[in-house]
Amino acid sequence: MTEFQPFFAAGSGSARIAMAHRGFSPNGLENSMSAFRAAVDLGYRYLEMDVHTTADGVLLVFHDPSLDRVTDGQGRIARLPAGTVARARIGGVEPIPLFEEMVRAFPDVRLNLDVKDWNSVPSLAAAIERHGVHDQVLIASFSDRRRRAVVKQLSRPVAASAGMMTNALFTMLGPVLPAPVIRRALRGVHALQVPVSYAGVRVVTPAFVRRAHRHGLQVHVWTINDPAEMHRLLDLGVDGIVTDRADLLKKVLQGRGQWD
């Protein structure tokens, strides 16, 4: 849990992790190559993205299980062949990126990968192995089982964040559970990627951040788009912020001397 992970070493000592949520696109072209390029052009070294896999095993960077919400296509990705998905356009203009395209386009950028479905467990593990990007990725998922299943198939360690159940355990019972129990629950976890609050429960508190750091865990908070809230969380000592407003977070961090 506390071993060094190169994923977190992209910035300088005083910098905080600034993570562009599905890239940066005020025009709504989330998870598109243009959105990711816009974030990288702003100087972002961490990109948050989601992965799904087509019926014939092609790994895509896409959030939803179906094409309907953000593209001009229709249907569930897991039931469609890659050729059909390739014709869909995000916002009617941008193709859905392949994971391989992301790796080739941004070899020096860290990729925070949210594994959205079980179909993507073997395809993502195989892609990480094929491209040798173990130090470049962090494996995330709402499902702890899904995250562990990806990591188990890898030949080398990777950074990982806790799933929903582990985060809930740490939030609710962390103050009272013995340290050995917490360490077992968080084996293989390096970051807690959490919202400020969930279901009416305040998650990110000063005590939560201190407890995470005591166990060698980073705290990354999503999805924060208000500068005042960014400042408040950074004052609490969080290690990273995930945002749709990459432009605003950059200005906040620059003003604090925490942008690298």
Beta strands, then each sheet from edge to edge (+ up, - down):
strand 1: 17-21
strand 2: 46-53
strand 3: 59-61
strand 4: 89-90
strand 5: 94-95
strand 6: 110-115
strand 7: 137-140
strand 8: 159-160
strand 9: 191-195
strand 10: 197-198
strand 11: 201-202
strand 12: 218-222
strand 13: 240-243
sheet 1: 3+ 2- 1- 13- 12- 9-
sheet 2: 3+ 2- 6- 7- 8-
sheet 3: 4+ 5-
sheet 4: 10+ 11-
end
